[in-house]
Amino acid sequence: MNASAALLTWTDQLATGMPALDNEHRRLIDLINAVGILHQRQASVAELRGALNELRGYTVYHFRTEAQLMQRYPINADNRRAHLAAHGAFVERLDEFDALVDTSPATVIECLMAFMMKWLVHHVSGVDVRMAREIADIEAGVTQPAGDRDSARVNTLIDMVSDLYESMATRTLELLRANQQLQQEIARRQQAEHELRISAIVFDAVDEAVMVTDADNQIIRVNPSFTRITGFSAAEAVGANPRIMSSGAQPPEFYRELWSKLNCDGKWQGEIRNRRKNGELFVEWLSIYRVLDEDSGATRHVAVFTDITRQRIETDRIQYLASYDLLTGLPNRGQLIERMRVALDAAAQVSGKLAILFIDLDLFKAINDALGHDIGDQLLIAAAARMKDSVRSSDTVARHGGDEFVALLPQVADHGAAISVAHKIRAALCEPFALAGHELSISCSIGIALFPDHGADSMQLLRSADTQMYRAKAAGRNAVACAARPD
């Protein structure tokens, strides 16, 4: 459409005979001309939106004027409904133009001009003129105005031409909407492709190993960190089952609980021990997530894990140092107290007995001072091993400190059984030790206390056994002393 051809001037042939309506129709012509000028100079989207806003302002005022006239005069019901429907259609079409203005401003302007020309020809010179004549007849007292055949034919022609314009504009708008949807879909796909590229970069760059499996738990993708940690290449892993890394360290019950939680909650996290391709065991912190593939609807499992072998070794070492004697490898005093607590609870539940043997190495200080700490340390290690070999696997031998040791004997029958174990330990320690070219002989003094006879808790039993150990030393060393039996 040539915009210059659309420039209009007011003519009396458009007059309705009602000054209020005619003034607003002149305003509409001015707006049509303004839109034509915008088309001629290829106005921006912002300017076109400004013109649409002006049209909205015009419609509000114009429709309010017509509504007031229809309230003042008993306008034909069909004419009233036609007016109201036309008003609604006008606003809806303006909204359509506004929604599509970003797609092709020039095309939207052309469609807008075609729509406004139809409105001017059909509604203004047709519908509004008929309403003005109806009002004039009402004011003149004419109840049945005569028809005008020529006017009817002209109106029919006007309707045909305006409908042709409307059909062309509607089809153009449909094409614009289709193009807009296509552009939105292209933008969505481009954004999705961009996000996929970013995801792929992250997938390949992260330090954590990532493994994706299908619903049958077959590996379908791994990242470079997976290969670095496990030793399995992508070619070796894809198509295989994650069991290729199984170490056998976890029992079947572990995996049943894992899958139960994963199926219930959609995720699982925990520590697990697996095996690298070269057979080396490693510890990993594993997170598994169940996800749904939006494209195929298939279930996927995404496993993300980190090699925490070094951290686990260090943690285990710290925990070991907190519970065990670094020199002898025996439980330390803190671990002894904890095991005594557990054993005391168990004995109390079944009204059983347990024994505490407090053991001190006789004359150890003299050997340590004479031969040095290295020999002294070796002697402590060897003595600890002999004491541990002299008791049951369910018993505990702990280093209490220095050259003092404690043996915890749960579930002993009586005093005689405890004394028998004490003499077994004493005899083992009396055997010579061959250390670094030296043959060393020591002995020990042992004090015995039983639960519940000589104490109800750990501290009472240790104090009682310690007292009996000093009794044994006072008796000449290399002896066993037991607290008196209760009456």
Secondary structure by P-SEA (a helix, b strand, c coil): ccccccbbbbccccccccaaaaaaaaaaaaaaaaaaaaaaacccaaaaaaaaaaaaaaaaaaaaaaaaaaaaccccaaaaaaaaaaaaaaaaaaaaaaaaccccaaaaaaaaaaaaaaaaacccccaaaaaaaaaaaaaacccbbbbbaaaaaaaaaaaaaaaaaaaaaaaaaaaaaaaaaaaaaaaaaaaaaaaaaaaaaaaacccbbbbbbccccccccccaaaaaaccccccccccccccccccccccaaaaaaaaaaaaaccbbbbbbbbbccccbbbbbbbbbbbbbcccccbbbbbbbbbbaaaaaaaaaaaaaaaccccccccccaaaaaaaaaaaaaaaaaacbbbbbbbbbbcaaaaaaaaccaaaaaaaaaaaaaaaaaaccccbbbbcccccbbbbbbcccccaaaaaaaaaaaaaaaaccccccccbbbbbbbbbbbccccccccaaaaaaaaaaaaaaaaaacccccccccccc
